[in-house]
Amino acid sequence: MVRHNIPIVLRGHNDCAWGMIKHSQRCPSARKAPVLELGTRHYEKMVEGLGGLANLVTRDEDIIPALKRAFESGKPACVM
């Protein structure tokens, strides 16, 4: 997207796991599924590292300003 100057905005949500896989493969007797739990990862930083705009949102009231910045940037952007 950066290479071709495509100003797309991606909005993601990090559940710290491969959610679709985790719930279907969890063993009924296990308390955790450690192989499938990823922990906190900053996926927005990958976009920033490639030349896009990165926004990490941690509070509900910050989502609208982050999305506005992303759309106004004219760059590929990731809001997590």
Distance bins in CASP14 RR format, pairs under 12 A and 6 or more apart:
PFRMAT RR
TARGET T0000
AUTHOR 0000-0000-0000
RMODE 2
METHOD distances of the structure
MODEL  1
1 7 0 0 0 0 1 0 0 0 0 0 0
1 8 1 0 1 0 0 0 0 0 0 0 0
1 9 0 0 0 0 0 1 0 0 0 0 0
1 10 0 0 0 0 1 0 0 0 0 0 0
1 46 0 0 0 0 0 1 0 0 0 0 0
1 47 0 0 0 0 1 0 0 0 0 0 0
1 50 0 0 0 0 1 0 0 0 0 0 0
1 51 0 0 0 0 1 0 0 0 0 0 0
1 52 1 0 0 1 0 0 0 0 0 0 0
1 53 0 0 0 0 0 1 0 0 0 0 0
1 74 0 0 0 0 0 1 0 0 0 0 0
1 75 0 0 0 0 1 0 0 0 0 0 0
1 76 1 1 0 0 0 0 0 0 0 0 0
1 77 0 0 0 0 1 0 0 0 0 0 0
1 78 0 0 0 0 0 1 0 0 0 0 0
2 8 0 0 0 0 0 1 0 0 0 0 0
2 46 0 0 0 0 0 1 0 0 0 0 0
2 47 0 0 0 0 1 0 0 0 0 0 0
2 48 0 0 0 0 0 1 0 0 0 0 0
2 49 0 0 0 0 1 0 0 0 0 0 0
2 50 1 0 1 0 0 0 0 0 0 0 0
2 51 1 0 1 0 0 0 0 0 0 0 0
2 52 1 0 1 0 0 0 0 0 0 0 0
2 53 0 0 0 0 0 1 0 0 0 0 0
2 73 0 0 0 0 0 1 0 0 0 0 0
2 74 0 0 0 0 0 1 0 0 0 0 0
2 75 1 0 0 1 0 0 0 0 0 0 0
2 76 1 0 1 0 0 0 0 0 0 0 0
2 77 0 0 0 0 0 1 0 0 0 0 0
2 78 0 0 0 0 0 1 0 0 0 0 0
3 50 0 0 0 0 1 0 0 0 0 0 0
3 51 0 0 0 0 1 0 0 0 0 0 0
3 52 0 0 0 0 0 1 0 0 0 0 0
3 75 0 0 0 0 0 1 0 0 0 0 0
3 76 0 0 0 0 1 0 0 0 0 0 0
4 75 0 0 0 0 0 1 0 0 0 0 0
4 76 0 0 0 0 1 0 0 0 0 0 0
5 51 0 0 0 0 0 1 0 0 0 0 0
5 52 0 0 0 0 0 1 0 0 0 0 0
5 73 0 0 0 0 0 1 0 0 0 0 0
5 74 0 0 0 0 1 0 0 0 0 0 0
5 75 0 0 0 0 1 0 0 0 0 0 0
5 76 0 0 0 0 1 0 0 0 0 0 0
6 52 0 0 0 0 0 1 0 0 0 0 0
6 74 0 0 0 0 1 0 0 0 0 0 0
6 75 0 0 0 0 1 0 0 0 0 0 0
6 76 1 0 0 1 0 0 0 0 0 0 0
6 77 0 0 0 0 0 1 0 0 0 0 0
7 52 0 0 0 0 1 0 0 0 0 0 0
7 53 0 0 0 0 1 0 0 0 0 0 0
7 70 0 0 0 0 1 0 0 0 0 0 0
7 71 0 0 0 0 1 0 0 0 0 0 0
7 72 0 0 0 0 1 0 0 0 0 0 0
7 73 1 0 0 1 0 0 0 0 0 0 0
7 74 1 0 1 0 0 0 0 0 0 0 0
7 75 1 0 1 0 0 0 0 0 0 0 0
7 76 1 0 0 1 0 0 0 0 0 0 0
7 77 1 0 0 1 0 0 0 0 0 0 0
8 47 0 0 0 0 0 1 0 0 0 0 0
8 52 0 0 0 0 0 1 0 0 0 0 0
8 53 0 0 0 0 0 1 0 0 0 0 0
8 70 0 0 0 0 1 0 0 0 0 0 0
8 71 0 0 0 0 0 1 0 0 0 0 0
8 73 0 0 0 0 0 1 0 0 0 0 0
8 74 0 0 0 0 1 0 0 0 0 0 0
8 75 0 0 0 0 1 0 0 0 0 0 0
8 76 1 0 1 0 0 0 0 0 0 0 0
8 77 1 0 0 1 0 0 0 0 0 0 0
8 78 0 0 0 0 1 0 0 0 0 0 0
8 79 0 0 0 0 0 1 0 0 0 0 0
9 44 0 0 0 0 0 1 0 0 0 0 0
9 47 0 0 0 0 0 1 0 0 0 0 0
9 52 0 0 0 0 0 1 0 0 0 0 0
9 53 0 0 0 0 1 0 0 0 0 0 0
9 54 0 0 0 0 0 1 0 0 0 0 0
9 55 0 0 0 0 1 0 0 0 0 0 0
9 66 0 0 0 0 1 0 0 0 0 0 0
9 67 1 0 0 1 0 0 0 0 0 0 0
9 68 0 0 0 0 0 1 0 0 0 0 0
9 69 0 0 0 0 1 0 0 0 0 0 0
9 70 1 0 1 0 0 0 0 0 0 0 0
9 71 1 0 1 0 0 0 0 0 0 0 0
9 72 0 0 0 0 0 1 0 0 0 0 0
9 73 0 0 0 0 1 0 0 0 0 0 0
9 74 0 0 0 0 1 0 0 0 0 0 0
9 75 0 0 0 0 1 0 0 0 0 0 0
9 76 1 0 0 1 0 0 0 0 0 0 0
9 77 1 0 1 0 0 0 0 0 0 0 0
9 78 1 0 0 1 0 0 0 0 0 0 0
9 79 1 0 0 1 0 0 0 0 0 0 0
9 80 0 0 0 0 0 1 0 0 0 0 0
10 43 0 0 0 0 1 0 0 0 0 0 0
10 44 0 0 0 0 1 0 0 0 0 0 0
10 46 0 0 0 0 0 1 0 0 0 0 0
10 47 1 0 0 1 0 0 0 0 0 0 0
10 52 0 0 0 0 0 1 0 0 0 0 0
10 53 0 0 0 0 0 1 0 0 0 0 0
10 54 0 0 0 0 0 1 0 0 0 0 0
10 55 0 0 0 0 0 1 0 0 0 0 0
10 66 0 0 0 0 0 1 0 0 0 0 0
10 67 0 0 0 0 0 1 0 0 0 0 0
10 70 0 0 0 0 1 0 0 0 0 0 0
10 71 0 0 0 0 0 1 0 0 0 0 0
10 75 0 0 0 0 0 1 0 0 0 0 0
10 76 1 0 0 1 0 0 0 0 0 0 0
10 77 1 0 0 1 0 0 0 0 0 0 0
10 78 1 0 1 0 0 0 0 0 0 0 0
10 79 1 0 0 1 0 0 0 0 0 0 0
10 80 0 0 0 0 1 0 0 0 0 0 0
11 43 0 0 0 0 0 1 0 0 0 0 0
11 44 0 0 0 0 0 1 0 0 0 0 0
11 47 0 0 0 0 0 1 0 0 0 0 0
11 55 0 0 0 0 1 0 0 0 0 0 0
11 57 0 0 0 0 1 0 0 0 0 0 0
11 63 0 0 0 0 1 0 0 0 0 0 0
11 64 0 0 0 0 0 1 0 0 0 0 0
11 66 0 0 0 0 1 0 0 0 0 0 0
11 67 1 0 0 1 0 0 0 0 0 0 0
11 70 0 0 0 0 1 0 0 0 0 0 0
11 71 0 0 0 0 0 1 0 0 0 0 0
11 77 0 0 0 0 1 0 0 0 0 0 0
11 78 0 0 0 0 1 0 0 0 0 0 0
11 79 1 0 1 0 0 0 0 0 0 0 0
11 80 1 0 0 1 0 0 0 0 0 0 0
12 41 0 0 0 0 0 1 0 0 0 0 0
12 42 0 0 0 0 0 1 0 0 0 0 0
12 43 1 0 0 1 0 0 0 0 0 0 0
12 44 0 0 0 0 1 0 0 0 0 0 0
12 47 0 0 0 0 0 1 0 0 0 0 0
12 54 0 0 0 0 0 1 0 0 0 0 0
12 55 0 0 0 0 0 1 0 0 0 0 0
12 56 0 0 0 0 0 1 0 0 0 0 0
12 57 0 0 0 0 1 0 0 0 0 0 0
12 63 0 0 0 0 0 1 0 0 0 0 0
12 66 0 0 0 0 0 1 0 0 0 0 0
12 67 0 0 0 0 0 1 0 0 0 0 0
12 70 0 0 0 0 0 1 0 0 0 0 0
12 77 0 0 0 0 0 1 0 0 0 0 0
12 78 1 0 0 1 0 0 0 0 0 0 0
12 79 1 0 0 1 0 0 0 0 0 0 0
12 80 1 0 1 0 0 0 0 0 0 0 0
13 19 0 0 0 0 0 1 0 0 0 0 0
13 43 0 0 0 0 0 1 0 0 0 0 0
13 44 0 0 0 0 0 1 0 0 0 0 0
13 56 0 0 0 0 0 1 0 0 0 0 0
13 57 0 0 0 0 1 0 0 0 0 0 0
13 63 0 0 0 0 0 1 0 0 0 0 0
13 78 0 0 0 0 0 1 0 0 0 0 0
13 79 0 0 0 0 1 0 0 0 0 0 0
13 80 1 0 0 1 0 0 0 0 0 0 0
14 37 0 0 0 0 0 1 0 0 0 0 0
14 38 0 0 0 0 1 0 0 0 0 0 0
14 39 0 0 0 0 1 0 0 0 0 0 0
14 40 1 0 0 1 0 0 0 0 0 0 0
14 41 1 0 0 1 0 0 0 0 0 0 0
14 42 0 0 0 0 1 0 0 0 0 0 0
14 43 1 0 0 1 0 0 0 0 0 0 0
14 44 0 0 0 0 1 0 0 0 0 0 0
14 45 0 0 0 0 0 1 0 0 0 0 0
14 56 0 0 0 0 1 0 0 0 0 0 0
14 57 0 0 0 0 0 1 0 0 0 0 0
14 58 0 0 0 0 0 1 0 0 0 0 0
14 78 0 0 0 0 0 1 0 0 0 0 0
14 79 0 0 0 0 0 1 0 0 0 0 0
14 80 1 0 1 0 0 0 0 0 0 0 0
15 21 0 0 0 0 0 1 0 0 0 0 0
15 22 0 0 0 0 1 0 0 0 0 0 0
15 23 0 0 0 0 0 1 0 0 0 0 0
15 36 0 0 0 0 0 1 0 0 0 0 0
15 37 0 0 0 0 1 0 0 0 0 0 0
15 38 0 0 0 0 1 0 0 0 0 0 0
15 39 0 0 0 0 1 0 0 0 0 0 0
15 40 0 0 0 0 0 1 0 0 0 0 0
15 41 0 0 0 0 0 1 0 0 0 0 0
15 43 0 0 0 0 0 1 0 0 0 0 0
15 80 0 0 0 0 0 1 0 0 0 0 0
16 22 0 0 0 0 1 0 0 0 0 0 0
16 32 0 0 0 0 0 1 0 0 0 0 0
16 33 0 0 0 0 0 1 0 0 0 0 0
16 36 0 0 0 0 1 0 0 0 0 0 0
16 37 1 0 0 1 0 0 0 0 0 0 0
16 38 1 0 1 0 0 0 0 0 0 0 0
16 39 1 0 1 0 0 0 0 0 0 0 0
16 40 1 0 1 0 0 0 0 0 0 0 0
16 41 1 0 0 1 0 0 0 0 0 0 0
16 42 0 0 0 0 0 1 0 0 0 0 0
16 43 0 0 0 0 0 1 0 0 0 0 0
16 80 0 0 0 0 0 1 0 0 0 0 0
17 23 0 0 0 0 1 0 0 0 0 0 0
17 24 0 0 0 0 0 1 0 0 0 0 0
17 25 0 0 0 0 0 1 0 0 0 0 0
17 26 0 0 0 0 0 1 0 0 0 0 0
17 32 0 0 0 0 0 1 0 0 0 0 0
17 33 1 0 0 1 0 0 0 0 0 0 0
17 34 0 0 0 0 0 1 0 0 0 0 0
17 35 0 0 0 0 0 1 0 0 0 0 0
17 36 1 0 1 0 0 0 0 0 0 0 0
17 37 1 0 1 0 0 0 0 0 0 0 0
17 38 1 0 1 0 0 0 0 0 0 0 0
17 39 1 0 0 1 0 0 0 0 0 0 0
17 40 0 0 0 0 0 1 0 0 0 0 0
17 41 0 0 0 0 0 1 0 0 0 0 0
18 24 0 0 0 0 0 1 0 0 0 0 0
18 25 0 0 0 0 1 0 0 0 0 0 0
18 26 0 0 0 0 0 1 0 0 0 0 0
18 33 0 0 0 0 1 0 0 0 0 0 0
18 35 0 0 0 0 1 0 0 0 0 0 0
18 36 1 0 1 0 0 0 0 0 0 0 0
18 37 0 0 0 0 1 0 0 0 0 0 0
18 38 1 0 0 1 0 0 0 0 0 0 0
18 39 0 0 0 0 0 1 0 0 0 0 0
18 41 0 0 0 0 0 1 0 0 0 0 0
19 25 0 0 0 0 1 0 0 0 0 0 0
19 26 0 0 0 0 0 1 0 0 0 0 0
19 33 0 0 0 0 1 0 0 0 0 0 0
19 36 1 0 0 1 0 0 0 0 0 0 0
19 37 0 0 0 0 1 0 0 0 0 0 0
19 38 0 0 0 0 1 0 0 0 0 0 0
19 39 0 0 0 0 0 1 0 0 0 0 0
20 26 0 0 0 0 0 1 0 0 0 0 0
20 36 0 0 0 0 1 0 0 0 0 0 0
21 33 0 0 0 0 1 0 0 0 0 0 0
21 35 0 0 0 0 1 0 0 0 0 0 0
21 36 1 0 1 0 0 0 0 0 0 0 0
21 37 0 0 0 0 0 1 0 0 0 0 0
21 38 0 0 0 0 0 1 0 0 0 0 0
22 30 0 0 0 0 0 1 0 0 0 0 0
22 32 0 0 0 0 1 0 0 0 0 0 0
22 33 1 0 1 0 0 0 0 0 0 0 0
22 34 0 0 0 0 0 1 0 0 0 0 0
22 35 0 0 0 0 1 0 0 0 0 0 0
22 36 1 0 1 0 0 0 0 0 0 0 0
22 37 1 0 0 1 0 0 0 0 0 0 0
22 38 0 0 0 0 1 0 0 0 0 0 0
22 39 0 0 0 0 0 1 0 0 0 0 0
23 33 0 0 0 0 1 0 0 0 0 0 0
23 36 0 0 0 0 1 0 0 0 0 0 0
23 37 0 0 0 0 0 1 0 0 0 0 0
24 33 0 0 0 0 0 1 0 0 0 0 0
24 36 0 0 0 0 1 0 0 0 0 0 0
25 33 1 0 0 1 0 0 0 0 0 0 0
25 34 0 0 0 0 0 1 0 0 0 0 0
25 35 0 0 0 0 1 0 0 0 0 0 0
25 36 1 0 0 1 0 0 0 0 0 0 0
25 37 0 0 0 0 0 1 0 0 0 0 0
26 32 0 0 0 0 1 0 0 0 0 0 0
26 33 1 0 1 0 0 0 0 0 0 0 0
26 34 0 0 0 0 0 1 0 0 0 0 0
26 35 0 0 0 0 0 1 0 0 0 0 0
26 36 1 0 0 1 0 0 0 0 0 0 0
26 37 0 0 0 0 0 1 0 0 0 0 0
27 33 1 0 0 1 0 0 0 0 0 0 0
27 34 0 0 0 0 0 1 0 0 0 0 0
27 35 0 0 0 0 0 1 0 0 0 0 0
27 36 0 0 0 0 0 1 0 0 0 0 0
30 36 0 0 0 0 0 1 0 0 0 0 0
30 37 0 0 0 0 0 1 0 0 0 0 0
31 37 0 0 0 0 0 1 0 0 0 0 0
32 39 0 0 0 0 0 1 0 0 0 0 0
40 56 0 0 0 0 0 1 0 0 0 0 0
40 58 0 0 0 0 0 1 0 0 0 0 0
40 80 0 0 0 0 0 1 0 0 0 0 0
41 56 0 0 0 0 0 1 0 0 0 0 0
41 80 0 0 0 0 1 0 0 0 0 0 0
42 48 0 0 0 0 1 0 0 0 0 0 0
42 49 0 0 0 0 0 1 0 0 0 0 0
42 54 0 0 0 0 1 0 0 0 0 0 0
42 55 0 0 0 0 0 1 0 0 0 0 0
42 56 1 0 0 1 0 0 0 0 0 0 0
42 57 0 0 0 0 0 1 0 0 0 0 0
42 58 0 0 0 0 0 1 0 0 0 0 0
42 78 0 0 0 0 1 0 0 0 0 0 0
42 80 1 0 0 1 0 0 0 0 0 0 0
43 49 0 0 0 0 0 1 0 0 0 0 0
43 50 0 0 0 0 0 1 0 0 0 0 0
43 54 0 0 0 0 1 0 0 0 0 0 0
43 55 0 0 0 0 0 1 0 0 0 0 0
43 56 0 0 0 0 1 0 0 0 0 0 0
43 78 1 0 0 1 0 0 0 0 0 0 0
43 79 0 0 0 0 0 1 0 0 0 0 0
43 80 1 0 1 0 0 0 0 0 0 0 0
44 50 0 0 0 0 0 1 0 0 0 0 0
44 51 0 0 0 0 0 1 0 0 0 0 0
44 52 0 0 0 0 1 0 0 0 0 0 0
44 53 0 0 0 0 1 0 0 0 0 0 0
44 54 1 1 0 0 0 0 0 0 0 0 0
44 55 1 0 0 1 0 0 0 0 0 0 0
44 56 1 0 1 0 0 0 0 0 0 0 0
44 57 0 0 0 0 1 0 0 0 0 0 0
44 58 0 0 0 0 0 1 0 0 0 0 0
44 66 0 0 0 0 1 0 0 0 0 0 0
44 70 0 0 0 0 0 1 0 0 0 0 0
44 76 0 0 0 0 0 1 0 0 0 0 0
44 77 0 0 0 0 1 0 0 0 0 0 0
44 78 1 0 1 0 0 0 0 0 0 0 0
44 79 1 0 0 1 0 0 0 0 0 0 0
44 80 1 0 1 0 0 0 0 0 0 0 0
45 51 0 0 0 0 0 1 0 0 0 0 0
45 52 0 0 0 0 0 1 0 0 0 0 0
45 53 0 0 0 0 0 1 0 0 0 0 0
45 54 1 0 1 0 0 0 0 0 0 0 0
45 55 0 0 0 0 0 1 0 0 0 0 0
45 56 0 0 0 0 1 0 0 0 0 0 0
45 78 0 0 0 0 1 0 0 0 0 0 0
45 80 0 0 0 0 1 0 0 0 0 0 0
46 52 0 0 0 0 1 0 0 0 0 0 0
46 54 0 0 0 0 1 0 0 0 0 0 0
46 76 0 0 0 0 0 1 0 0 0 0 0
46 78 1 0 0 1 0 0 0 0 0 0 0
46 80 0 0 0 0 0 1 0 0 0 0 0
47 53 1 0 0 1 0 0 0 0 0 0 0
47 54 1 0 1 0 0 0 0 0 0 0 0
47 55 0 0 0 0 1 0 0 0 0 0 0
47 56 0 0 0 0 0 1 0 0 0 0 0
47 70 0 0 0 0 0 1 0 0 0 0 0
47 73 0 0 0 0 0 1 0 0 0 0 0
47 75 0 0 0 0 1 0 0 0 0 0 0
47 76 1 0 0 1 0 0 0 0 0 0 0
47 77 1 0 0 1 0 0 0 0 0 0 0
47 78 1 1 0 0 0 0 0 0 0 0 0
47 79 0 0 0 0 1 0 0 0 0 0 0
47 80 0 0 0 0 1 0 0 0 0 0 0
48 54 1 1 0 0 0 0 0 0 0 0 0
48 55 0 0 0 0 1 0 0 0 0 0 0
48 56 0 0 0 0 1 0 0 0 0 0 0
48 70 0 0 0 0 0 1 0 0 0 0 0
48 73 0 0 0 0 0 1 0 0 0 0 0
48 75 0 0 0 0 1 0 0 0 0 0 0
48 76 0 0 0 0 0 1 0 0 0 0 0
48 77 0 0 0 0 1 0 0 0 0 0 0
48 78 1 0 0 1 0 0 0 0 0 0 0
48 79 0 0 0 0 0 1 0 0 0 0 0
48 80 0 0 0 0 0 1 0 0 0 0 0
49 75 0 0 0 0 0 1 0 0 0 0 0
49 76 0 0 0 0 0 1 0 0 0 0 0
49 78 0 0 0 0 0 1 0 0 0 0 0
50 75 0 0 0 0 0 1 0 0 0 0 0
50 76 1 0 0 1 0 0 0 0 0 0 0
50 77 0 0 0 0 0 1 0 0 0 0 0
50 78 0 0 0 0 1 0 0 0 0 0 0
51 73 0 0 0 0 0 1 0 0 0 0 0
51 74 0 0 0 0 0 1 0 0 0 0 0
51 75 1 0 0 1 0 0 0 0 0 0 0
51 76 1 0 0 1 0 0 0 0 0 0 0
51 77 0 0 0 0 0 1 0 0 0 0 0
51 78 0 0 0 0 0 1 0 0 0 0 0
52 69 0 0 0 0 0 1 0 0 0 0 0
52 70 0 0 0 0 1 0 0 0 0 0 0
52 73 1 0 0 1 0 0 0 0 0 0 0
52 74 0 0 0 0 1 0 0 0 0 0 0
52 75 1 0 1 0 0 0 0 0 0 0 0
52 76 1 0 1 0 0 0 0 0 0 0 0
52 77 1 0 0 1 0 0 0 0 0 0 0
52 78 1 0 0 1 0 0 0 0 0 0 0
52 79 0 0 0 0 0 1 0 0 0 0 0
53 66 0 0 0 0 1 0 0 0 0 0 0
53 67 0 0 0 0 0 1 0 0 0 0 0
53 68 0 0 0 0 0 1 0 0 0 0 0
53 69 1 0 0 1 0 0 0 0 0 0 0
53 70 1 0 1 0 0 0 0 0 0 0 0
53 71 0 0 0 0 1 0 0 0 0 0 0
53 72 0 0 0 0 1 0 0 0 0 0 0
53 73 1 0 1 0 0 0 0 0 0 0 0
53 74 0 0 0 0 1 0 0 0 0 0 0
53 75 1 0 1 0 0 0 0 0 0 0 0
53 76 1 0 0 1 0 0 0 0 0 0 0
53 77 1 1 0 0 0 0 0 0 0 0 0
53 78 1 0 0 1 0 0 0 0 0 0 0
53 79 0 0 0 0 1 0 0 0 0 0 0
53 80 0 0 0 0 0 1 0 0 0 0 0
54 66 0 0 0 0 1 0 0 0 0 0 0
54 69 0 0 0 0 0 1 0 0 0 0 0
54 70 0 0 0 0 1 0 0 0 0 0 0
54 73 0 0 0 0 0 1 0 0 0 0 0
54 75 0 0 0 0 0 1 0 0 0 0 0
54 76 0 0 0 0 0 1 0 0 0 0 0
54 77 1 0 0 1 0 0 0 0 0 0 0
54 78 1 0 1 0 0 0 0 0 0 0 0
54 79 0 0 0 0 1 0 0 0 0 0 0
54 80 1 0 0 1 0 0 0 0 0 0 0
55 62 0 0 0 0 1 0 0 0 0 0 0
55 63 0 0 0 0 1 0 0 0 0 0 0
55 64 0 0 0 0 0 1 0 0 0 0 0
55 65 0 0 0 0 1 0 0 0 0 0 0
55 66 1 0 1 0 0 0 0 0 0 0 0
55 67 0 0 0 0 1 0 0 0 0 0 0
55 68 0 0 0 0 1 0 0 0 0 0 0
55 69 1 0 0 1 0 0 0 0 0 0 0
55 70 1 0 1 0 0 0 0 0 0 0 0
55 71 0 0 0 0 0 1 0 0 0 0 0
55 72 0 0 0 0 0 1 0 0 0 0 0
55 73 0 0 0 0 1 0 0 0 0 0 0
55 75 0 0 0 0 0 1 0 0 0 0 0
55 77 1 0 0 1 0 0 0 0 0 0 0
55 78 1 0 0 1 0 0 0 0 0 0 0
55 79 1 0 1 0 0 0 0 0 0 0 0
55 80 1 0 0 1 0 0 0 0 0 0 0
56 62 0 0 0 0 1 0 0 0 0 0 0
56 63 0 0 0 0 0 1 0 0 0 0 0
56 66 0 0 0 0 1 0 0 0 0 0 0
56 69 0 0 0 0 0 1 0 0 0 0 0
56 70 0 0 0 0 0 1 0 0 0 0 0
56 77 0 0 0 0 0 1 0 0 0 0 0
56 78 0 0 0 0 1 0 0 0 0 0 0
56 79 0 0 0 0 1 0 0 0 0 0 0
56 80 1 0 1 0 0 0 0 0 0 0 0
57 63 1 0 1 0 0 0 0 0 0 0 0
57 64 0 0 0 0 1 0 0 0 0 0 0
57 65 0 0 0 0 1 0 0 0 0 0 0
57 66 1 0 1 0 0 0 0 0 0 0 0
57 67 0 0 0 0 1 0 0 0 0 0 0
57 68 0 0 0 0 0 1 0 0 0 0 0
57 69 0 0 0 0 0 1 0 0 0 0 0
57 70 0 0 0 0 0 1 0 0 0 0 0
57 78 0 0 0 0 0 1 0 0 0 0 0
57 79 1 0 0 1 0 0 0 0 0 0 0
57 80 1 0 0 1 0 0 0 0 0 0 0
58 66 0 0 0 0 0 1 0 0 0 0 0
58 79 0 0 0 0 0 1 0 0 0 0 0
58 80 0 0 0 0 1 0 0 0 0 0 0
59 65 0 0 0 0 0 1 0 0 0 0 0
59 66 0 0 0 0 0 1 0 0 0 0 0
60 66 0 0 0 0 0 1 0 0 0 0 0
62 68 0 0 0 0 0 1 0 0 0 0 0
62 69 0 0 0 0 0 1 0 0 0 0 0
62 79 0 0 0 0 1 0 0 0 0 0 0
62 80 0 0 0 0 0 1 0 0 0 0 0
63 69 0 0 0 0 0 1 0 0 0 0 0
63 70 0 0 0 0 0 1 0 0 0 0 0
63 79 1 0 0 1 0 0 0 0 0 0 0
63 80 0 0 0 0 0 1 0 0 0 0 0
64 70 0 0 0 0 0 1 0 0 0 0 0
64 71 0 0 0 0 0 1 0 0 0 0 0
64 79 0 0 0 0 0 1 0 0 0 0 0
65 71 0 0 0 0 0 1 0 0 0 0 0
65 72 0 0 0 0 0 1 0 0 0 0 0
65 79 0 0 0 0 0 1 0 0 0 0 0
66 72 0 0 0 0 0 1 0 0 0 0 0
66 73 0 0 0 0 0 1 0 0 0 0 0
66 77 0 0 0 0 1 0 0 0 0 0 0
66 78 0 0 0 0 1 0 0 0 0 0 0
66 79 1 0 1 0 0 0 0 0 0 0 0
66 80 0 0 0 0 1 0 0 0 0 0 0
67 73 0 0 0 0 0 1 0 0 0 0 0
67 77 0 0 0 0 1 0 0 0 0 0 0
67 78 0 0 0 0 0 1 0 0 0 0 0
67 79 1 0 1 0 0 0 0 0 0 0 0
67 80 0 0 0 0 0 1 0 0 0 0 0
68 74 0 0 0 0 0 1 0 0 0 0 0
68 77 0 0 0 0 0 1 0 0 0 0 0
68 79 0 0 0 0 0 1 0 0 0 0 0
69 75 0 0 0 0 0 1 0 0 0 0 0
69 77 1 0 0 1 0 0 0 0 0 0 0
69 78 0 0 0 0 0 1 0 0 0 0 0
69 79 0 0 0 0 1 0 0 0 0 0 0
70 76 0 0 0 0 1 0 0 0 0 0 0
70 77 1 1 0 0 0 0 0 0 0 0 0
70 78 1 0 0 1 0 0 0 0 0 0 0
70 79 1 0 1 0 0 0 0 0 0 0 0
70 80 0 0 0 0 0 1 0 0 0 0 0
71 77 1 0 0 1 0 0 0 0 0 0 0
71 79 0 0 0 0 1 0 0 0 0 0 0
73 79 0 0 0 0 0 1 0 0 0 0 0
END
